[in-house]
Amino acid sequence: MSIENIQKKRFLETIYKMYYALGSDPSDSEISNLYGRYFARFSPGSSLNVPYEDLNSQSKIDQDTLNRIMVHIIYNVDVLYESFYDQSEEL
């Protein structure tokens, strides 16, 4: 599976899980709106931008900033791993 397809699948799974965990059933228009806004900001098939510049802007590192950077890195590596795994399984 391509990186783009993995990202799209994970986004949809996450959105549906969030709605169902809150006890509501999302409409197609809500999903479409969230999907469009997310992928307008984060291009599918590309890695998430890791905001390293946030580390240089302050002398003291904020815990939330560091966590956001780590989440972006872990997500990128996990998607890449899943893509490589799927491609190696195809071979």
KABEL-V254334 format. One record per pair of residues at least 12 apart in sequence whose ideal C-beta (glycine too) atoms are under 10 Angstrom apart, sorted by sequence separation. I is the first residue (numbers start at 0). GAP is how many residues later the second one is. D is the distance in whole Angstrom. If there is no record, write none. Layout:
# KABEL-V254334
I GAP D
I GAP D
This chain:
# KABEL-V254334
18 12 8
53 12 9
50 14 8
53 14 8
54 14 7
14 15 9
15 15 8
18 15 10
53 15 7
14 16 6
17 16 10
50 17 7
51 17 7
49 18 9
50 18 6
11 19 7
14 19 6
49 19 6
10 20 10
13 20 10
14 20 8
49 20 9
51 20 10
49 21 10
50 21 7
51 21 10
11 22 9
49 22 5
10 23 8
11 23 7
14 23 9
47 23 9
48 23 7
49 23 6
10 24 7
13 24 10
47 24 5
46 25 8
47 25 9
49 25 10
46 26 9
49 26 7
7 27 8
10 27 6
47 27 6
48 27 10
10 28 8
46 28 8
47 28 6
46 29 4
7 30 10
41 30 10
45 30 10
46 30 9
6 31 9
7 31 8
10 31 9
47 31 9
6 32 8
46 32 8
10 33 9
46 33 8
3 35 10
6 35 8
6 36 9
7 36 6
6 37 5
7 37 9
5 38 9
6 38 7
3 39 9
4 39 8
5 39 10
6 39 9
3 40 4
4 40 9
6 40 9
2 41 8
3 41 4
6 41 9
1 42 9
2 42 5
3 42 9
1 43 7
2 43 8
2 44 8
9 65 9
6 68 9
9 68 9
6 69 10
9 69 7
5 72 9
6 72 6
9 72 9
2 73 9
5 73 5
8 73 10
5 74 9
3 75 10
5 75 10
6 75 10
2 76 6
5 76 5
6 76 10
2 77 7
5 77 6
4 78 9
2 79 9
3 79 9
2 80 5
5 80 8
0 81 7
1 81 7
2 81 10
4 81 9
0 82 7
0 84 9
1 84 9
0 85 5
1 85 9
0 86 8
0 88 10
0 89 9
